[in-house]
Amino acid sequence: MIILNNKTRYDSKFLRKVLSTALRYWKKECTPLPSYLKNIRITVNTAKQDRCCTGWAWLNTNAMRLRIPHWSPLVTHSSRSLMGENYASGYKPLTLSQDLIFVFFHELMHNRGYRHANISDIYLKKVATEVPFIPWEYVPTKQEIMQLRPPKKNLQEERYIKALKMVDKWKKKSKTAALHLSQWQKKVKRYEKILSNSEEKKFKKDK
């Protein structure tokens, strides 16, 4: 399991997804990990270099630190590259997510107790490019994720608009009610007058 401490502008959800996908691929396709690497603690900082990821790790522990280049529209792939199947194909640049996975695998080897003399970066780069389901060319920033999310509703403004609508609605109803009230009041007065006249006629007749 990845225990992530993200100190960059990149979105934690996407960083965790990239690293977790890479870890699952490593467990399935590469060598098994020792029990102390069941939970891997990763701190992610912003790299001083502009175009590639870096990192370091402690030997025989479950802790590592990774650095990602400071985000800009140009940082869509790493300056690090992988040699093609033959010399004619040349070097293929790694995407930023592939570069992050490569550095993660490199530091994972240190966690397993390997030093640089016993680590093949060529092999690790190749494995990093084979990790499936990394659909983004670069890891989105927190700001980009916030822009994709729908804006938060302003409840006070919504309630104010609703109150204005209710005022207009009841104003219309009050006008209708006043009209009906006036009509019924006239009818009451008319019937009161009729009843009063009939009582007077009856009183005179009785006399």
VOLUM-461098 format. One record per residue: residue in one letter; chain; y, x, z of N, C-alpha, C in turn. Coordinates in Angstrom, 1 decimal. Last residue first. Layout:
REM residues N
<'A' 'A' <Y X Z> <Y X Z> <Y X Z>>,
...
This chain:
REM residues 207
<'K' 'A' <44.8 -96.9 12.7> <45.9 -97.7 13.4> <46.0 -99.0 12.8>>,
<'D' 'A' <43.0 -96.1 10.8> <42.5 -96.5 12.1> <43.5 -97.3 12.8>>,
<'K' 'A' <44.8 -95.2 8.8> <43.9 -96.3 8.6> <43.4 -96.9 9.8>>,
<'K' 'A' <45.9 -92.9 10.0> <46.7 -94.0 9.7> <45.9 -95.3 9.5>>,
<'F' 'A' <43.6 -91.3 10.2> <44.2 -91.6 11.4> <45.1 -92.9 11.2>>,
<'K' 'A' <43.0 -90.9 7.5> <42.0 -91.6 8.3> <42.7 -92.1 9.6>>,
<'K' 'A' <45.2 -89.5 6.7> <45.0 -90.8 6.1> <44.0 -91.6 6.9>>,
<'E' 'A' <44.9 -87.1 8.2> <46.1 -88.0 8.4> <45.8 -89.4 7.9>>,
<'E' 'A' <42.5 -86.2 7.1> <42.5 -86.5 8.5> <43.7 -87.4 8.8>>,
<'S' 'A' <43.3 -85.6 4.5> <42.3 -86.6 4.7> <42.2 -87.1 6.2>>,
<'N' 'A' <45.1 -83.5 5.0> <45.6 -84.8 4.4> <44.6 -85.9 4.7>>,
<'S' 'A' <43.3 -81.5 6.0> <44.4 -82.0 6.8> <44.9 -83.4 6.3>>,
<'L' 'A' <41.7 -81.1 3.8> <41.1 -81.6 5.0> <42.2 -82.2 5.9>>,
<'I' 'A' <43.6 -80.0 2.0> <42.9 -81.2 1.7> <42.3 -81.9 2.9>>,
<'K' 'A' <44.4 -77.7 3.5> <45.4 -78.7 3.2> <44.7 -80.0 2.8>>,
<'E' 'A' <41.9 -76.3 3.5> <42.6 -76.7 4.8> <43.6 -77.8 4.6>>,
<'Y' 'A' <41.6 -75.9 0.8> <40.7 -76.8 1.5> <41.2 -77.3 2.9>>,
<'R' 'A' <43.7 -74.1 0.4> <43.7 -75.4 -0.3> <42.8 -76.4 0.4>>,
<'K' 'A' <43.0 -72.0 2.1> <44.3 -72.7 2.3> <44.3 -74.1 1.6>>,
<'V' 'A' <40.7 -71.2 0.8> <40.6 -71.7 2.2> <41.9 -72.5 2.5>>,
<'K' 'A' <41.6 -70.4 -1.7> <40.7 -71.6 -1.6> <40.7 -72.1 -0.2>>,
<'K' 'A' <43.2 -68.2 -0.9> <43.8 -69.4 -1.6> <42.9 -70.6 -1.5>>,
<'Q' 'A' <41.1 -66.6 0.0> <42.1 -67.0 0.9> <42.9 -68.2 0.4>>,
<'W' 'A' <39.8 -66.1 -2.4> <39.1 -66.9 -1.4> <40.1 -67.4 -0.3>>,
<'Q' 'A' <41.7 -64.6 -3.7> <41.2 -65.8 -4.3> <40.5 -66.7 -3.3>>,
<'S' 'A' <42.0 -62.4 -2.0> <43.1 -63.2 -2.3> <42.7 -64.6 -2.8>>,
<'L' 'A' <39.4 -61.3 -2.2> <39.9 -61.8 -0.9> <41.0 -62.7 -1.1>>,
<'H' 'A' <39.3 -60.5 -4.9> <38.4 -61.5 -4.4> <38.9 -62.1 -3.1>>,
<'L' 'A' <41.3 -58.5 -4.7> <41.4 -59.6 -5.6> <40.6 -60.8 -5.2>>,
<'A' 'A' <40.2 -56.7 -2.9> <41.5 -57.4 -2.6> <41.7 -58.6 -3.5>>,
<'A' 'A' <37.9 -55.9 -4.3> <37.8 -56.6 -3.0> <39.1 -57.4 -2.6>>,
<'T' 'A' <39.1 -54.5 -6.4> <38.3 -55.7 -6.6> <38.1 -56.5 -5.4>>,
<'K' 'A' <40.3 -52.5 -4.8> <41.1 -53.4 -5.7> <40.4 -54.7 -6.0>>,
<'S' 'A' <38.1 -51.3 -3.7> <39.1 -52.0 -2.8> <40.0 -52.9 -3.6>>,
<'K' 'A' <36.8 -50.3 -5.8> <36.1 -51.4 -5.1> <37.1 -52.1 -4.2>>,
<'K' 'A' <38.6 -48.3 -6.5> <38.3 -49.3 -7.5> <37.7 -50.5 -6.7>>,
<'K' 'A' <38.4 -46.8 -4.1> <39.7 -47.4 -4.5> <39.5 -48.5 -5.5>>,
<'W' 'A' <35.8 -46.0 -4.2> <36.2 -47.0 -3.2> <37.6 -47.6 -3.5>>,
<'K' 'A' <35.9 -44.1 -6.3> <35.0 -45.3 -6.4> <35.4 -46.4 -5.4>>,
<'D' 'A' <37.8 -42.3 -5.4> <38.1 -43.0 -6.6> <37.2 -44.3 -6.7>>,
<'V' 'A' <36.3 -41.3 -3.2> <37.6 -41.9 -3.0> <38.0 -42.8 -4.2>>,
<'M' 'A' <34.1 -40.2 -4.5> <33.9 -41.4 -3.6> <35.2 -42.1 -3.3>>,
<'K' 'A' <35.3 -38.1 -5.8> <34.7 -39.1 -6.6> <34.5 -40.4 -5.7>>,
<'L' 'A' <36.1 -36.6 -3.6> <37.1 -37.1 -4.5> <36.5 -38.2 -5.3>>,
<'A' 'A' <33.6 -35.9 -2.5> <34.5 -36.7 -1.7> <35.6 -37.4 -2.6>>,
<'K' 'A' <32.6 -34.2 -4.5> <31.9 -35.5 -4.3> <32.8 -36.5 -3.5>>,
<'I' 'A' <34.4 -32.1 -4.2> <34.4 -32.9 -5.5> <33.7 -34.2 -5.3>>,
<'Y' 'A' <33.6 -31.3 -1.6> <35.0 -31.7 -1.9> <35.1 -32.6 -3.2>>,
<'R' 'A' <31.0 -30.5 -2.0> <31.3 -31.6 -1.2> <32.7 -32.2 -1.4>>,
<'E' 'A' <31.5 -28.3 -3.7> <30.7 -29.4 -4.2> <30.9 -30.7 -3.4>>,
<'E' 'A' <32.9 -26.6 -1.9> <33.5 -27.1 -3.2> <32.8 -28.3 -3.7>>,
<'Q' 'A' <30.9 -26.2 0.0> <32.2 -26.8 0.4> <32.9 -27.4 -0.8>>,
<'L' 'A' <28.9 -24.9 -1.4> <28.7 -26.2 -0.9> <30.0 -26.9 -0.5>>,
<'N' 'A' <28.6 -23.2 -4.1> <29.7 -23.3 -3.1> <29.6 -24.7 -2.6>>,
<'K' 'A' <25.5 -21.5 -4.9> <26.3 -22.7 -4.9> <27.4 -22.7 -3.8>>,
<'K' 'A' <25.3 -18.3 -6.4> <25.1 -19.2 -5.2> <26.0 -20.4 -5.3>>,
<'P' 'A' <24.2 -18.0 -9.8> <25.2 -17.8 -8.8> <24.9 -18.8 -7.6>>,
<'P' 'A' <20.9 -17.0 -10.8> <22.0 -18.0 -10.8> <22.9 -17.8 -9.6>>,
<'R' 'A' <20.4 -13.5 -11.7> <20.1 -14.6 -10.8> <21.3 -15.7 -10.9>>,
<'L' 'A' <21.5 -11.5 -13.2> <20.5 -12.4 -13.8> <20.2 -13.6 -13.0>>,
<'Q' 'A' <23.1 -10.2 -11.4> <23.7 -10.9 -12.6> <22.8 -11.8 -13.3>>,
<'M' 'A' <21.2 -9.1 -9.7> <22.1 -10.2 -9.2> <22.8 -10.9 -10.3>>,
<'I' 'A' <20.1 -7.2 -11.4> <19.3 -8.3 -10.9> <20.2 -9.5 -10.4>>,
<'E' 'A' <22.3 -5.5 -11.7> <21.8 -6.2 -12.9> <21.0 -7.4 -12.5>>,
<'Q' 'A' <22.6 -4.6 -9.1> <23.7 -5.3 -9.7> <23.2 -6.1 -10.9>>,
<'K' 'A' <20.2 -3.1 -8.8> <20.5 -4.3 -7.9> <21.5 -5.2 -8.5>>,
<'T' 'A' <19.0 -2.2 -12.1> <19.7 -2.0 -10.8> <19.9 -3.3 -10.0>>,
<'P' 'A' <15.7 -1.8 -13.5> <17.0 -2.5 -13.4> <17.7 -2.2 -12.0>>,
<'V' 'A' <14.3 1.1 -14.9> <14.3 0.2 -13.7> <15.6 -0.5 -13.5>>,
<'Y' 'A' <13.8 1.0 -18.4> <14.4 1.6 -17.2> <14.3 0.6 -16.1>>,
<'E' 'A' <12.2 -0.5 -20.0> <12.5 0.8 -20.4> <13.1 1.6 -19.3>>,
<'W' 'A' <9.6 -2.6 -18.8> <11.0 -2.3 -18.9> <11.2 -0.8 -19.2>>,
<'P' 'A' <6.9 -3.1 -18.5> <7.6 -3.7 -19.7> <9.0 -3.3 -19.8>>,
<'I' 'A' <4.2 -1.8 -17.9> <5.5 -1.4 -17.4> <6.5 -1.8 -18.5>>,
<'F' 'A' <1.3 -2.2 -18.3> <2.2 -3.2 -17.8> <3.5 -2.6 -17.1>>,
<'P' 'A' <-0.6 0.8 -17.5> <-0.3 -0.4 -18.3> <0.8 -1.2 -17.6>>,
<'V' 'A' <-0.4 4.3 -17.9> <-0.3 3.2 -16.9> <0.1 1.9 -17.6>>,
<'E' 'A' <-0.2 6.3 -19.7> <-1.3 5.3 -19.9> <-1.3 4.2 -18.9>>,
<'T' 'A' <1.8 8.0 -18.9> <2.0 7.2 -20.1> <0.9 6.2 -20.3>>,
<'A' 'A' <0.5 9.2 -16.7> <1.7 8.3 -16.4> <2.0 7.5 -17.7>>,
<'V' 'A' <-1.4 10.7 -17.9> <-1.9 9.6 -17.1> <-0.7 8.6 -16.9>>,
<'K' 'A' <0.3 12.7 -19.0> <-0.5 11.8 -19.9> <-1.0 10.6 -19.2>>,
<'K' 'A' <1.4 13.8 -16.7> <2.2 13.1 -17.7> <1.5 12.2 -18.6>>,
<'L' 'A' <-1.0 14.9 -15.7> <-0.3 13.8 -14.9> <0.6 13.1 -15.8>>,
<'Y' 'A' <-1.6 16.9 -17.5> <-2.5 15.8 -17.3> <-1.8 14.6 -16.6>>,
<'I' 'A' <0.7 18.5 -17.2> <0.4 17.9 -18.5> <-0.5 16.8 -18.4>>,
<'D' 'A' <0.5 19.3 -14.5> <1.5 18.4 -14.9> <1.3 17.7 -16.3>>,
<'S' 'A' <-2.0 20.0 -12.6> <-1.8 20.0 -14.0> <-0.8 18.9 -14.3>>,
<'I' 'A' <-2.1 22.0 -9.7> <-1.7 20.7 -10.2> <-1.4 20.9 -11.7>>,
<'N' 'A' <-2.5 24.4 -8.4> <-3.7 23.6 -8.7> <-3.4 22.2 -9.3>>,
<'A' 'A' <-0.1 25.5 -8.0> <-1.0 26.3 -8.8> <-2.3 25.4 -9.2>>,
<'H' 'A' <1.1 23.7 -6.2> <1.5 23.7 -7.6> <0.5 24.4 -8.5>>,
<'R' 'A' <-1.5 22.4 -4.0> <-0.3 23.1 -4.3> <0.0 23.2 -5.8>>,
<'Y' 'A' <-3.0 19.5 -2.5> <-2.9 20.4 -3.6> <-1.5 21.1 -3.7>>,
<'G' 'A' <-3.1 17.5 -0.6> <-3.3 18.9 -0.2> <-3.3 19.9 -1.3>>,
<'R' 'A' <-2.4 14.9 -1.1> <-3.8 15.2 -1.0> <-4.1 16.6 -0.7>>,
<'N' 'A' <0.3 15.3 -1.4> <-0.2 14.5 -0.2> <-1.7 14.8 0.0>>,
<'H' 'A' <0.3 16.5 -3.9> <0.7 17.3 -2.7> <0.2 16.6 -1.5>>,
<'M' 'A' <-0.4 14.3 -5.4> <-1.3 15.4 -5.4> <-1.0 16.3 -4.2>>,
<'L' 'A' <1.9 12.8 -5.1> <0.6 12.3 -4.5> <-0.4 13.4 -4.4>>,
<'E' 'A' <3.7 14.2 -6.6> <3.8 14.2 -5.2> <2.6 13.7 -4.5>>,
<'H' 'A' <2.6 13.4 -9.1> <2.7 14.8 -8.8> <2.8 15.0 -7.2>>,
<'F' 'A' <2.9 10.7 -9.1> <1.5 11.2 -9.2> <1.5 12.7 -8.7>>,
<'F' 'A' <5.7 10.6 -9.1> <4.9 9.9 -8.0> <3.5 10.5 -7.9>>,
<'V' 'A' <6.3 11.7 -11.5> <6.7 12.4 -10.3> <5.9 11.9 -9.1>>,
<'F' 'A' <5.1 9.7 -13.2> <4.7 11.1 -13.2> <5.0 11.8 -12.0>>,
<'I' 'A' <6.7 7.5 -12.5> <5.3 7.5 -12.2> <4.7 8.9 -12.2>>,
<'L' 'A' <9.2 8.4 -13.5> <9.1 8.1 -12.1> <7.6 8.1 -11.6>>,
<'D' 'A' <8.5 8.5 -16.2> <8.9 9.7 -15.5> <8.8 9.5 -14.0>>,
<'Q' 'A' <8.1 5.8 -16.7> <7.0 6.7 -16.8> <7.3 8.0 -16.1>>,
<'S' 'A' <10.7 4.8 -16.2> <9.6 4.4 -15.4> <8.4 5.3 -15.5>>,
<'L' 'A' <12.1 6.1 -18.3> <12.5 6.4 -16.9> <11.3 6.0 -15.9>>,
<'T' 'A' <9.8 7.4 -20.8> <10.8 6.4 -20.3> <11.1 6.7 -18.8>>,
<'L' 'A' <9.6 10.7 -22.2> <9.1 9.6 -21.3> <10.2 8.6 -21.0>>,
<'P' 'A' <9.6 11.6 -25.6> <10.3 11.5 -24.3> <9.6 10.4 -23.5>>,
<'K' 'A' <7.2 13.6 -27.2> <7.6 12.2 -27.0> <8.3 12.0 -25.7>>,
<'Y' 'A' <7.2 16.3 -29.4> <7.3 15.8 -28.0> <7.9 14.4 -28.0>>,
<'G' 'A' <5.0 16.6 -32.3> <6.1 17.0 -31.4> <6.1 16.4 -30.0>>,
<'S' 'A' <3.2 16.3 -34.2> <3.8 15.0 -33.7> <4.9 15.3 -32.7>>,
<'A' 'A' <2.3 18.8 -34.7> <3.1 18.2 -35.7> <3.8 16.9 -35.2>>,
<'Y' 'A' <0.6 19.5 -32.6> <1.9 20.1 -32.6> <2.8 19.4 -33.6>>,
<'N' 'A' <-1.0 16.4 -31.4> <-1.0 17.7 -32.1> <0.4 18.2 -32.2>>,
<'E' 'A' <-0.4 14.5 -29.6> <-1.8 14.9 -29.7> <-2.0 16.2 -30.5>>,
<'G' 'A' <2.7 15.6 -28.0> <1.8 14.7 -28.7> <0.4 15.2 -28.8>>,
<'M' 'A' <3.9 16.4 -24.7> <3.5 16.9 -26.0> <2.5 15.9 -26.7>>,
<'L' 'A' <6.5 14.6 -23.2> <5.1 14.8 -23.3> <4.7 15.3 -24.7>>,
<'S' 'A' <9.5 15.3 -21.3> <8.8 14.8 -22.5> <7.3 15.2 -22.4>>,
<'R' 'A' <12.6 14.6 -19.6> <11.2 15.1 -19.6> <10.4 14.5 -20.7>>,
<'S' 'A' <14.7 13.1 -19.6> <14.8 14.3 -20.5> <13.4 15.0 -20.5>>,
<'S' 'A' <13.7 9.6 -19.8> <13.9 10.9 -19.1> <14.1 12.0 -20.1>>,
<'H' 'A' <15.7 6.7 -20.8> <14.5 7.6 -20.8> <14.8 8.9 -20.1>>,
<'T' 'A' <18.0 5.5 -20.2> <16.9 4.6 -20.5> <15.6 5.4 -20.7>>,
<'V' 'A' <20.9 6.1 -19.4> <19.6 6.6 -18.7> <18.5 5.5 -19.0>>,
<'L' 'A' <23.1 5.0 -20.5> <22.4 6.0 -21.3> <21.0 6.4 -20.7>>,
<'P' 'A' <24.2 3.3 -18.6> <23.6 2.7 -19.8> <22.8 3.7 -20.6>>,
<'S' 'A' <23.1 4.7 -15.5> <24.1 4.5 -16.5> <23.5 3.9 -17.7>>,
<'W' 'A' <22.2 5.5 -12.1> <22.1 4.6 -13.3> <23.3 4.7 -14.1>>,
<'H' 'A' <21.1 8.7 -11.3> <22.1 7.7 -11.1> <22.2 6.8 -12.3>>,
<'P' 'A' <17.6 9.3 -11.4> <18.9 9.6 -11.8> <19.9 8.4 -11.6>>,
<'I' 'A' <15.7 9.3 -8.3> <15.9 8.7 -9.6> <17.3 9.0 -10.1>>,
<'R' 'A' <13.4 11.0 -6.2> <14.8 10.9 -6.6> <14.9 10.3 -8.1>>,
<'L' 'A' <11.2 10.5 -3.4> <11.5 10.5 -4.9> <12.9 10.4 -5.1>>,
<'R' 'A' <9.2 11.8 -0.9> <10.5 11.4 -1.3> <10.7 11.5 -2.8>>,
<'M' 'A' <6.4 10.9 1.2> <7.0 11.6 0.0> <8.4 11.1 -0.2>>,
<'A' 'A' <3.6 10.8 3.3> <5.0 10.6 3.1> <5.5 11.5 1.9>>,
<'N' 'A' <1.1 11.2 4.4> <1.2 10.0 3.5> <2.7 9.7 3.2>>,
<'T' 'A' <-0.3 14.6 4.1> <0.4 13.5 4.8> <0.5 12.3 3.9>>,
<'N' 'A' <-1.0 17.0 2.8> <-1.9 16.3 3.7> <-1.3 15.3 4.6>>,
<'L' 'A' <2.3 18.3 2.5> <0.9 18.4 2.3> <0.1 17.7 3.3>>,
<'W' 'A' <5.0 16.2 1.6> <4.4 17.1 2.6> <2.9 17.1 2.4>>,
<'A' 'A' <7.0 16.3 -1.4> <6.1 15.6 -0.4> <5.5 16.7 0.5>>,
<'W' 'A' <9.7 15.5 -3.7> <8.9 16.4 -2.9> <8.0 15.6 -1.9>>,
<'G' 'A' <11.3 15.0 -6.9> <10.7 14.6 -5.6> <10.1 15.7 -4.9>>,
<'T' 'A' <12.9 13.5 -9.8> <12.4 14.7 -9.0> <11.8 14.1 -7.7>>,
<'C' 'A' <13.6 12.4 -13.1> <13.3 12.1 -11.7> <12.7 13.4 -11.0>>,
<'C' 'A' <16.4 13.0 -15.3> <15.0 13.0 -15.0> <14.8 12.8 -13.4>>,
<'R' 'A' <19.2 13.2 -15.9> <18.2 12.6 -16.9> <16.8 12.6 -16.5>>,
<'D' 'A' <20.9 14.4 -14.0> <21.3 13.2 -14.7> <20.2 12.5 -15.4>>,
<'Q' 'A' <20.3 15.5 -10.6> <20.2 15.7 -12.1> <20.5 14.3 -12.8>>,
<'K' 'A' <20.2 14.3 -8.2> <21.4 15.1 -8.5> <21.5 15.3 -10.0>>,
<'A' 'A' <19.0 11.0 -7.7> <18.8 12.4 -8.1> <20.2 13.0 -8.4>>,
<'T' 'A' <19.0 8.9 -4.9> <19.6 9.2 -6.2> <19.5 10.6 -6.5>>,
<'N' 'A' <15.7 8.2 -3.3> <17.2 8.5 -3.3> <17.7 8.7 -4.7>>,
<'V' 'A' <13.2 6.6 -1.6> <13.8 6.8 -2.9> <15.3 7.0 -2.8>>,
<'T' 'A' <10.4 7.3 0.3> <11.8 7.1 0.3> <12.4 7.5 -1.0>>,
<'I' 'A' <7.3 5.9 1.0> <8.1 6.5 -0.1> <9.6 6.2 0.2>>,
<'R' 'A' <4.2 6.1 2.4> <5.6 5.9 2.8> <6.5 6.7 1.7>>,
<'I' 'A' <1.3 4.4 1.9> <2.1 5.6 1.4> <3.5 5.3 1.7>>,
<'N' 'A' <-1.7 3.7 3.3> <-0.3 3.3 3.3> <0.5 4.5 3.0>>,
<'K' 'A' <-3.9 5.3 2.7> <-4.0 3.8 2.5> <-2.7 3.2 2.5>>,
<'L' 'A' <-4.1 8.0 3.1> <-3.2 7.5 2.1> <-3.4 6.0 1.8>>,
<'Y' 'A' <-6.1 8.4 4.9> <-4.7 8.5 5.4> <-3.7 8.1 4.4>>,
<'S' 'A' <-8.4 8.4 3.3> <-8.1 7.2 4.1> <-6.7 7.2 4.6>>,
<'P' 'A' <-7.9 9.8 0.0> <-8.4 9.8 1.4> <-7.8 8.6 2.2>>,
<'L' 'A' <-8.6 8.2 -3.2> <-7.7 8.7 -2.2> <-8.3 8.8 -0.9>>,
<'P' 'A' <-10.5 9.1 -6.1> <-10.2 8.2 -5.0> <-9.3 9.0 -4.0>>,
<'T' 'A' <-9.2 10.0 -9.4> <-10.0 10.3 -8.2> <-9.6 9.4 -7.0>>,
<'C' 'A' <-8.6 7.3 -11.7> <-8.6 8.7 -11.3> <-9.4 8.9 -10.1>>,
<'E' 'A' <-8.7 4.6 -12.2> <-9.1 5.5 -13.3> <-9.2 7.0 -12.9>>,
<'K' 'A' <-8.1 3.2 -9.8> <-9.2 2.7 -10.7> <-9.7 3.8 -11.7>>,
<'K' 'A' <-6.1 4.6 -8.5> <-7.3 4.3 -7.8> <-8.5 3.9 -8.7>>,
<'W' 'A' <-4.2 4.6 -10.6> <-4.7 5.9 -10.1> <-6.1 5.6 -9.4>>,
<'Y' 'A' <-3.6 1.9 -10.8> <-4.2 2.5 -11.9> <-4.9 3.9 -11.5>>,
<'R' 'A' <-2.4 1.5 -8.3> <-3.6 0.7 -8.6> <-4.4 1.4 -9.8>>,
<'L' 'A' <-0.1 3.1 -8.6> <-1.1 3.4 -7.5> <-2.5 2.7 -7.8>>,
<'A' 'A' <1.3 1.8 -10.6> <0.8 3.2 -10.8> <-0.3 3.5 -9.8>>,
<'T' 'A' <1.9 -0.6 -9.3> <1.1 -0.6 -10.6> <0.4 0.8 -10.8>>,
<'S' 'A' <3.5 0.4 -7.3> <2.2 -0.2 -7.0> <1.3 -0.3 -8.2>>,
<'L' 'A' <5.7 1.4 -8.8> <4.9 2.3 -8.0> <3.5 1.7 -7.6>>,
<'V' 'A' <6.7 -1.0 -10.0> <6.3 0.2 -10.8> <5.3 1.1 -10.1>>,
<'K' 'A' <7.2 -2.6 -7.7> <6.2 -3.0 -8.8> <5.7 -1.8 -9.6>>,
<'R' 'A' <9.1 -1.1 -6.4> <7.8 -1.3 -5.7> <6.8 -1.8 -6.8>>,
<'L' 'A' <11.2 -1.4 -8.3> <10.7 -0.1 -7.9> <9.3 -0.2 -7.3>>,
<'F' 'A' <11.6 -4.1 -8.3> <11.1 -3.5 -9.5> <10.5 -2.1 -9.2>>,
<'K' 'A' <12.5 -4.5 -5.6> <11.3 -5.3 -6.1> <10.7 -4.6 -7.3>>,
<'S' 'A' <14.8 -3.0 -5.4> <13.6 -2.6 -4.7> <12.4 -3.3 -5.2>>,
<'D' 'A' <16.9 -1.9 -8.1> <16.3 -3.0 -7.3> <15.0 -2.7 -6.7>>,
<'Y' 'A' <19.0 0.9 -7.5> <18.0 0.2 -8.3> <17.3 -0.8 -7.4>>,
<'R' 'A' <20.8 2.4 -6.1> <21.3 1.1 -6.6> <20.2 0.3 -7.3>>,
<'T' 'A' <18.8 3.6 -3.2> <19.5 3.7 -4.5> <20.1 2.4 -4.9>>,
<'K' 'A' <17.1 3.7 -1.2> <18.4 4.1 -0.9> <19.3 4.3 -2.1>>,
<'N' 'A' <14.2 2.1 0.0> <15.1 2.3 -1.2> <16.5 2.6 -0.8>>,
<'N' 'A' <11.3 2.7 1.1> <12.6 2.8 1.7> <13.6 3.1 0.5>>,
<'L' 'A' <8.2 1.1 1.1> <9.3 1.6 0.3> <10.6 1.6 1.1>>,
<'I' 'A' <4.9 1.6 1.1> <6.0 1.2 2.1> <7.3 1.9 1.6>>,
<'I' 'A' <2.3 0.4 -0.7> <3.5 1.2 -0.8> <4.5 0.7 0.3>>,
<'M' 'A' <-1.2 0.8 0.0> <0.0 0.0 0.0> <1.2 0.9 0.0>>,
